[in-house]
Amino acid sequence: MNIFINIEKLIAYAEIHLLLDEANTIYVRNAIMQKLRLGDYEVYEVDEDEIEGLDSPTPILDELFSYAVSKNIVKQEERALFDAEIMDIVSLRPGEMSDMFDSLCKNPSKALSWASDYAVKNGSSLASFRRWENKGDKNIEVVFADCARGKDEYPHCGFCVESEGYGERRNERFIPLPFDDCMFRAARHAYNEGMGNVIPAEHKPLVIDEETLGIMFDFVEFAPSYYICTAECDNTSEHSHFICGNKLLPLHKANEKCKFKSKEYPYINITESDWYISSVKLGCTNREKLIEFTLKMVGEYKKNNGKVFVSVRKVESKFIVELAFAAGEAKKEHANLAKLDICAMAGLFRINGTVEAQLKTIEKYLTKEIRFSPMCLVGGMEAHARIIDTLLKEVGSSQLGAVEAALDVKEECKKTLVAFLKDVSAYTEMSDFLRTLDIQ
């Protein structure tokens, strides 16, 4: 392997995609040489057209990591840390990122989109997940993504700005936003394009109150083409944070089911969404009154100790608040396929690598590549017993092709995920809840 060519490719990649100043080339090259323990160097020309076509630095990092492992510089299990440290060398410093962001803030949506794209290009945000994306106004979406990472002793909270530049977060960048002492960070796992986190500087748990909604409304006034949402989950029990993005979530696209009217707030449009769990959409041009009414709804529901998903958008001059309500836990047979996290209530589900492999095994039962026996249901496969039973009954003695088997598994999984959402639905009839607020 010619390590020098791959270093030059990375430098060219940084100049093309990461705004590396040519004046910093020698400095950056030397820093990479030290990381790879090189005592001499040869400069090579690289194909810049090839580099310009790369969507991420992964192909180049693969070569650099292979070299580092072969020279006993790093261990196989240190790949994430190696990539972060190398990409940190060639990325803009935090202050430079903030300056560039500020220069683009005449169009805030463009500035946020640039920051998200930069994070993908410097490898701190993953965005190339395989996905099941559905068309229609109330279909769920599924991404196949392994998002777990080990708990570090430091930083104590991965959402605090103190985590910037530390360990596997070496190439992450936090960008100050011009309101509420908040920061923007591109999502480490961007299920949809442009997805990021809005993070208050103050370290405190999420509470859906006037201050929280104020931050959300401030954000959509700052970037009207974005949504911002939150739901109570494990992470928000430590540090309040929000997800934002410029591609609507499935719930946002749900049709209206029926309309309601409040005597106290007649100017607020209230509609029940045609969604799998109890959900309402509120629309109003008056920010203060909409926040006041939203807090009344959330406060009334919180008496039931359930979870509330809150989303805020701005469409022309009108603010749109979407609320989804969930209660209880899913039935045991759904627990291995879905987790009620910050996006699941809005119809965006994550399936991890373990479950993906199990679904591939089910496909092989349908193609008869593997003979099915009830004894196969071990090691987690027992969680899919209902899906397997349903599909095998439909197939009977037939032998499906690989494509047809994959489609059948996909459709049955989507039905299971929808059933999961129905398991945790808070109300059979949303009107029963709304009547408690004098809404008819």
N, C-alpha and C positions, 0 to 999 in steps of 0.2 A: 504493500500500500504506500502511495506517495502522500505522506501526511501534509507536505507543503502545499500541494494543489488544493487539498480540502480546506486548509486554513485560508488560502486565497479566495476560495469559493465563499467561505463564510464572511470574509471582509467585503467581498463584492455584494453579497446578499444584504449585508448591513447598510452599505452605501445606497443600494437601490431601494430597499424596503424599510429601513429603520432610521433613515436620515443621518447616518454616520458621516461626519465631516471628513473629507479627504485629508485634512490637516491632522487628524487623529489616527491615521492608518498605522504609522510606526508604533505609536503608543499601544494601540489595540493588538497589533501583531506580537509585540513583545510580551504583553500580558498573557496572550494565549500560549506563546512559547513557554512561559514559565509554568503555566498550568499543566502543559504536556511534557515538561522537563526536557525541552529541546535546547541543545547547546550551539547549534548552527542553523542556518536557514538559507533556502533558495527561493527566489521570487519567480512565480509562474504566471502566465496569462491564462485567463479563464474565459469561457463562453458566456458573455453577459446576457445574451438572449435566453440561454438555458436558465440562468439564475433568475431572470425577470419573470419567467413562467412559473416559479415555485410559489405555492400557496403558504408554505410553512418551512421552517429550517430543518425539519426532521430528517430528510435524506442526507443532508450534510452532517448533522449531529450523529447520525448512525455511524458514519465513517470515523468521525473523531472519537466516538465512544469505543468503537471496536479497537482502535489504535491504543487508547488509554488502558483498556482491559488487557490487551496483549502485552503491554509494558508494565503491568501490575501497578499502574497509577491509581486506578479505581477498581472497585468490585462490581460484579454484575448488578447487585441490589442497590447500587448507588446511582443508577441512571438518572433518576429525576433530579437529584442534587447536582450531578455533573452538568446536565443540560441547563439548569437554572444558572449555574455559575458561569458557564461559557457565554450564554445569551446575555447575562448581565454586563459582561465586558463590552459587548458590541452595541448595547442599547443606550438610548438617551438617559441621562441622569434624571432623578425626580424633578429637580428644578427646571431642567430643559423641557420636560414633558409639560409641566404647568405653564411655562411660557408659550409653548406651541398651542396648547389648549386655549389659553387666554386670547391668543391672536386669531383664533377661529370662532370666538364666542359671539361675533356679530350674528352668526347662525349657530345657536347652541346645539341643535340636533346634529349639524355637521361636525361640530367639535366632539360630541359624544360618540358619534359613529367612527370618527378618526381614532379616538382613544381605544375603542373596542377592536377596531381592525389592527391597530398597532400591537395590541396584546396578543392577538392571534399570530401576527407576523413574528413577534419575538418569543413565541412559545409559552407565554405565561397563561394563555387562555386556550382551551381546547374547544374546537367548534366543528369538527368533521365527524360527527357521530352518525352511524347508520340509524335510520329512523323509519317508522311507519307513519306517514303523514296522510291524513284523510281530507278529502274535499267535502264541502257541505257546511252547514251553519252550526252544527252542534256535535260534530265528531271529535273524538279524543285523538290525541297525538301520542306516539310512543317513541322514545329514543333509547338506544342501547348504549349505555355508558356506565363504566366503572368509576365512581366518583369518591370512593373512600380513600382517606389518607391517614397515616398514623398521627397520634396525638403527641405533639412536641412538648417538652418541658418549658420551652420558651419559643415563641411568645405564648402567653397564657390564653389569648383570644386571637383567632385567625382573622377576625374582622376589625381589630384595632390597627391603627396606623403604625403601632410599634412593630407589627409583623413585617412591614415593608423592608425588603432586602435581606431577610433572614432565612437561612437554610434553603429549603426547596422553593421559597418565595423570593429568591434572590432577584429574579427578573421581573417581579410584579411592581406596578407603579400605582400609587394613590394620587389622585388629582383633586385639589381643593375646588369646591363648587362655590359660587358667589352668593350663597344663602345658608342660613341656619347652622353655620359651622359644620358643614357636611363634606364628605369626600366621595369621589366616584372611583370605582375600581371595576375594570372589566371582569366579568364572571370567569372564575377558573374553569368552569364547565358551562359553556354557552350553548344551551339546548337549542336556542333560536338565535338568529342573526342579531347582533347588536346588544345582546343581553349583558347587563352589568349589575353592580350593587351600588346603592346609595347608602352611605354609612355615616351616621352622626358621630361626631368626635367624642361625645360623652358616653362613657361605658356604663350602660344600664340596660336592664331587660326591656323587651318590648311591652308596652302598654298602649292599647288603642285609646288614646285620649286626644284632647285638643292640640297638644304639641305635636303628637305623631301625625295627625291628619294635616296640621299646618305644614309640616315638612313635605308631605306628599303633594299637597296643593301647590306649594312653592315650586316643587320640581316640575310639574306639568305646565306651570306658567312660564318657567324657564325654558323648557323643551316641549312645546305643545304636540309634537309628533310622536312623543313617547308615552307609554303607560308606566305606572309605578304601582307595585302591589306588595302585600305582605300577608302572612298568615302565621299563626303561632306554631312554632316548631322547636326542636331541641336547641338549635343555634340561637334563636331569638330569646331563649330563656336566659342567655348570658349577655348578649349585646344586640340591641335593637338595630335592625338593618332591613333594607328593602331590595326587591328585584325590580329592575326596569328593563325596557326593551322597546324596539320600534317595530316589531312584528307581533300582531295581536295574538293572544292566547285563544284557544278554542272557545272558552266561556264568553270572551268579548264578542264573538261572532254569533252567539246564540240568538234565536228569534225571540220576539216578545210573546208571552203566553196570554197575559191579561193585564188590564190597567186598574190602578187604584187611585183614590183621592184622599188627601188629608185635609181635614177642616182647618187645622192649625197652620199647615204649610200648603195652601192651595196652589202655589206657584211652582211646586216641585213635582216633576213628572215621576210617577212611581209605577213601575211595571215589573211583573214577575217574569223571569227569564225561562224559556223552554229548555231546561237543563236537567241533568241527572240528579243533582241534589238541589235543595231549596236555595233559590237565588233571586235577588231583586236588583233592578237597575234604577238608579236615581239620577235625574238630570235637572240642572238649574244653573242660571247665570249668576246667582247670588252665592258667592263662596261662603260667607259667614253662616247664612241660614242652612246651607247644605251640610256644612260641618256639624252644626247644631243638631240637625235632624238625624244625620248618620250616627252621631254619638248616642242619641236616644235609642235608635234601633239596636246598636251594638250592646248598649248597657242593658236593655231589656232581655236580649238573647243570652248575655253572659250569666244571667241568673241560672241558666240551665247548665253552666260549666262546659259548654261545647266549644268548638273551634270556629273562628270567623275568618274568612278570607276577605281582604279589603283591596280593591283596585281603584285607582283614580286615573282618569284620562281627561283630555280637553278636546272637544270637537267644535271647531270654530269658536264661538263665544261662550259655549255651554260646557260646564264641568259635568263629567259623568262618573258616578261612583257605582261600582258593582260590589255587592256583598253576597257571599255564599256561606251557608251555615251547615255545620256538620256536628253530629253527636255520636258518642260511643266509638267502638272499634269495629273493624271489619271482621266478618266471620273467619274462622280459622283457615278454611280452604282458600281464602284469597290473600292471606298474609304474606305468602312467599312471592306473589306476583306484583304486589303494589304496596306502596307506602304513602300514607297521607301526608305528604310534605308540602312545601310552600307552593308548588305548582299543580299538584294532583287535583286539588279542588277546582282548579280552572281547566282541567282536562289534559294536562301534559304530564305523562308518566315516564318514569325511568325504569328500564329493565337492565339488571347488571349482568356481568359476564357469566356468572354461575347459572342463572336462570336461562340465559340465551343458549348455553350449551345443552341444558335440559330440554328446551324446546326443539333443538336440532335432533335430539334423540327421539322425541315424539314423531318428528317427520320421518325418521327411519323406520319406525313402527308402521307407518302408513304406506311406505314404499316397499315394505316387507324385507328391507335390507337387514333389519334386526327382528327376530321373532319375539313377539310380545308374550310375557308371562307375568302374572301378578307378583311373582318374586322379583321382577325388575323394579318394583316401586320401593326403592331404598335410597338412602343418601340424598333426600330432598325430593325425589321424584314422586313420593306419595302425596305431595302438595298439589300435584297436577292430575290426581286420580280421576276427577270429574271430567276434565278436558279429554284425557286419554279415552275414557269409557265412551264419551259422546262421539268422538271422532272415529273410533274403531267400529262402533255400531253403524255409523253412516257409511263407512267404507266396506264393511262386510268382508267378503272373500276377494274383493277387487284389489288390484295393486296400483296405487297411484304413481304418477311420475313425480320427479323431485319438485318441479315448479308447482304442480297442483297441491302436493302435500304441504309445501311451505305456505301457500295461500290459505289452505284450510286451517292450519295452525294459527295463522295470523288472525283470521276472522273469529275463531273461537276464543283466542286470547282477548281480543277487543271486547267480546261479549262478557268475558270474565271481569275485565277492568270496569266496564259499565256496571256490572252487578256489584262490584266493590263500592263504587260510588253510591249506588242505591242503598247499600248496607249502612252507610254512615249519614244518609240524608236526615236532616233534622226534623222535617215536617212532611206529613202527607199532603196537607193543603197549606200553602203559604198564607192564605187568607186568615187561617186561625190565629197565626202569630200577629198579623197586621192589625187584627181587631183589638188586640191588647193595647195598641197605640192609637186607637180611635181612627183607624184607616179603613175605608170601605171600598 
